[in-house]
Amino acid sequence: MDTRFLESFVVVAESQSLAEAARKLNLTSAALSLRIKALESEVGFALVTRTGRTISPTASGLTLAARAKSFLADLRDFKTIGFERVLKGELRLGVASSAVAGPLCNLLLDLSDRHPEIELSVTKGSSSSLYSRLTNSDLDVALMYKPDFDLPKSLEWRQVLQERYIVIAASALRSFDPHDLLRTEPFIRYDRSLWSGQLADEYLRKTHIAPKELMELDGLEAIAVLVDRGLGVSLVPNRSAPWPEGLNIAKLPLPAGAPVRELGLLWHKGSSRVHLIEAVAAITTEGN
């Protein structure tokens, strides 16, 4: 059995679209359709149902796709066995969106210099989505923010840095008490669907602050720009990556007990790529 055909079918099953899967695989729809038909002939049952130009996986096809995904992951692991003493191979890295501008850029530059034969495949997303993908074995390692729950013992966590929460406000308000600003000024909330936003929300509840909410956003850059324009204040982590250029915002520290978000690397302890992950971890945590 040609494993390329299995890989192609997994992409089709996940995409739910022949045309989209063909684009991802850099194939024509006709060539991809021939692969699926060849695979159906080999396994002896229908993998997809066809209605005009659209296709969808059969129940048996979905079962095969799930098992094939696991098999293909094992196959990639087998191929790394011979490189256990050599830092060479593919590594699927997930990165929290707000860590792209700083920690990821530094990692890519250093990794290219020190271990050019490690091939990173980078996926961006929220920490919660990266955690799900990691536990489903869709990623090998994630550079993400630590959740506010106990991690399974099967996972390894390596801290990279910490970011303490602050109040950001227009520069004209830099002499004001941060709690007073949170109570009286229009409040631009950091999205509560994000773990980092939930930390800010928990602090507001703990300090009995009921802000005058203006809006809720999931991007720290956008929040900072609105604050700079005098539209409100916000409670956000003091990010390690550079803030947008040209802004003149006041960064007001909070009293003791302010929340801290922790950026780190998370991976499966039993991963066959642990030698590659450790090399990435050594670079990422260097100097911390």
Phi, psi and omega in degrees: 000131179281116183295338177297326179291322176297314179301319180297317181293323177300318179296319178298314182297322181282328183279333184060024181203125179294317182295316179295318179298320180298320178296317180296325183269357182059044178236163170281157178299323180295317180295320179294319178300321178295323177297317180296318179296321178295321179292320177299320179296323182285320182276339175088015176208161183288134178261333181222157170253141185246127175231101185063237180266358182258149177226156174214146182295142172284171177300317178295324179296320178296321178296316179296318181299319180296316180289323180295322179299317178294317180298316182293326176295317177297321181297318177297324177295319180301323184289343180269350184302318182290350182250019185299331178263354180242130182278082183214136177144177181267141178224124180268109186250127172261140184228130175299138187306318184280000177258003184290314188294328183252280185303319181293315180301317178297319180297314183298320180294313182292321181294321179298324180285318189268321184226069186296344182268001170274119182260112180270132170249112192257131175240132180257146178179182176286159180299322180294320179290324178294321178299317179297317181293324179293314181293337175271005179066024173276345177231154176270325183205150180230133171263102194212175178267138187293133180286163180269047174209162183291130179281147176301149181292345179282351182253147178252132178244131177232114183290139177255310179199167177238145179233113181280143181284145180223169170259130174252140184212166174301148186303331180293346183256012187295341181270359183273157175291132184298323178293322178296321178296320179296330181278330191250332184270155172305137188250126175258108189274140172282127190315123181285352174283346177266146178302321180294324176292327179292327176296317178296318181296320179296323179294320179298318179294318182296325181266005177059040178258122177251094186288161175271093191289132176260312180196171181229123185231154181256004181244124181294325179297314180296319178299315181297321180296316179295321177297317179300327180280001176082020182276347180168188177239167180211159177246108189218163173289145176281085192301146179283331177288156180299140172287159179306141181292152174086000181270145178235072183255150176272131178251105188258120179291150178265162176296174177306142181099003178296145180294154177227129174259144188245120176267135180199182177255138180231133178205167177282129181300326184270012183298139176287349179259020186298330179293326176286319180298319180297325177294318177295318181296321181297320178290316186293324183266002183300128177085358180262000000 
